[in-house]
Amino acid sequence: MIHHPDFGMFDVFAATLPSLKFEPIGHVNYAETVLPIRDGLPKYRDFPVEFGGTGELVDE
């Protein structure tokens, strides 16, 4: 897990929860991607506004 005290959140790696029905809703920090993914999900340049980012989207 990774603790993000500024957001009051923890990241939990989905692979550690085998029974989790995981449905991704977007990609963060996509401006720094090295592996483009064409899946139709929103791609944020940094983070959504709700998480302190600009909310700016990057084209797929």
ZADO-1210 file (C-alpha; in nm, 4 decimals, padded with zeros to 6 digits):
<atoms>
<atom x="00.0000" y="00.0000" z="00.0000" code="MET" pos="1"/>
<atom x="00.0979" y="00.3593" z="-00.0487" code="ILE" pos="2"/>
<atom x="-00.0229" y="00.6317" z="00.1882" code="HIS" pos="3"/>
<atom x="-00.1157" y="00.9735" z="00.0444" code="HIS" pos="4"/>
<atom x="-00.1590" y="01.1887" z="00.3576" code="PRO" pos="5"/>
<atom x="-00.2351" y="01.5058" z="00.1580" code="ASP" pos="6"/>
<atom x="-00.5421" y="01.3359" z="00.0101" code="PHE" pos="7"/>
<atom x="-00.6309" y="01.1227" z="00.3127" code="GLY" pos="8"/>
<atom x="-00.6089" y="00.8150" z="00.0899" code="MET" pos="9"/>
<atom x="-00.4225" y="00.4869" z="00.0509" code="PHE" pos="10"/>
<atom x="-00.3419" y="00.3071" z="-00.2742" code="ASP" pos="11"/>
<atom x="-00.4057" y="-00.0648" z="-00.2532" code="VAL" pos="12"/>
<atom x="-00.2721" y="-00.2711" z="-00.5404" code="PHE" pos="13"/>
<atom x="-00.5687" y="-00.4504" z="-00.6994" code="ALA" pos="14"/>
<atom x="-00.3622" y="-00.7646" z="-00.7593" code="ALA" pos="15"/>
<atom x="-00.3436" y="-00.8177" z="-00.3814" code="THR" pos="16"/>
<atom x="-00.7233" y="-00.8586" z="-00.3633" code="LEU" pos="17"/>
<atom x="-00.8065" y="-01.1584" z="-00.5843" code="PRO" pos="18"/>
<atom x="-01.1822" y="-01.1389" z="-00.5226" code="SER" pos="19"/>
<atom x="-01.2020" y="-00.7686" z="-00.6168" code="LEU" pos="20"/>
<atom x="-01.4157" y="-00.6946" z="-00.9223" code="LYS" pos="21"/>
<atom x="-01.1992" y="-00.4074" z="-01.0490" code="PHE" pos="22"/>
<atom x="-01.3353" y="-00.1655" z="-01.3108" code="GLU" pos="23"/>
<atom x="-01.0898" y="00.1131" z="-01.4003" code="PRO" pos="24"/>
<atom x="-01.2410" y="00.4593" z="-01.4552" code="ILE" pos="25"/>
<atom x="-00.9426" y="00.6533" z="-01.5908" code="GLY" pos="26"/>
<atom x="-00.5674" y="00.7027" z="-01.6087" code="HIS" pos="27"/>
<atom x="-00.3681" y="00.9581" z="-01.4066" code="VAL" pos="28"/>
<atom x="-00.0353" y="01.1229" z="-01.4926" code="ASN" pos="29"/>
<atom x="-00.0915" y="01.0198" z="-01.8534" code="TYR" pos="30"/>
<atom x="00.1253" y="01.3061" z="-01.9847" code="ALA" pos="31"/>
<atom x="00.4203" y="01.0987" z="-01.8594" code="GLU" pos="32"/>
<atom x="00.3106" y="00.7714" z="-02.0177" code="THR" pos="33"/>
<atom x="00.5577" y="00.5458" z="-02.1923" code="VAL" pos="34"/>
<atom x="00.2963" y="00.2908" z="-02.2987" code="LEU" pos="35"/>
<atom x="-00.0056" y="00.4455" z="-02.4733" code="PRO" pos="36"/>
<atom x="-00.3288" y="00.2640" z="-02.3927" code="ILE" pos="37"/>
<atom x="-00.6296" y="00.2923" z="-02.6233" code="ARG" pos="38"/>
<atom x="-00.9194" y="00.1861" z="-02.4057" code="ASP" pos="39"/>
<atom x="-01.1606" y="00.4796" z="-02.4284" code="GLY" pos="40"/>
<atom x="-01.1115" y="00.5801" z="-02.0631" code="LEU" pos="41"/>
<atom x="-01.0314" y="00.9415" z="-01.9645" code="PRO" pos="42"/>
<atom x="-00.6603" y="01.0163" z="-01.9542" code="LYS" pos="43"/>
<atom x="-00.5661" y="01.2958" z="-01.7127" code="TYR" pos="44"/>
<atom x="-00.2514" y="01.4999" z="-01.7747" code="ARG" pos="45"/>
<atom x="-00.1921" y="01.4898" z="-01.3985" code="ASP" pos="46"/>
<atom x="-00.4875" y="01.4227" z="-01.1640" code="PHE" pos="47"/>
<atom x="-00.8600" y="01.4965" z="-01.1602" code="PRO" pos="48"/>
<atom x="-00.9513" y="01.8243" z="-00.9880" code="VAL" pos="49"/>
<atom x="-01.0957" y="01.6265" z="-00.6953" code="GLU" pos="50"/>
<atom x="-00.7450" y="01.4942" z="-00.6226" code="PHE" pos="51"/>
<atom x="-00.5695" y="01.8304" z="-00.6527" code="GLY" pos="52"/>
<atom x="-00.4825" y="01.8151" z="-01.0226" code="GLY" pos="53"/>
<atom x="-00.5781" y="02.0345" z="-01.3148" code="THR" pos="54"/>
<atom x="-00.8378" y="01.7900" z="-01.4462" code="GLY" pos="55"/>
<atom x="-00.6925" y="01.8453" z="-01.7935" code="GLU" pos="56"/>
<atom x="-00.7448" y="01.5518" z="-02.0260" code="LEU" pos="57"/>
<atom x="-00.4923" y="01.4171" z="-02.2771" code="VAL" pos="58"/>
<atom x="-00.6035" y="01.2834" z="-02.6148" code="ASP" pos="59"/>
<atom x="-00.5971" y="00.9080" z="-02.6670" code="GLU" pos="60"/>
</atoms>
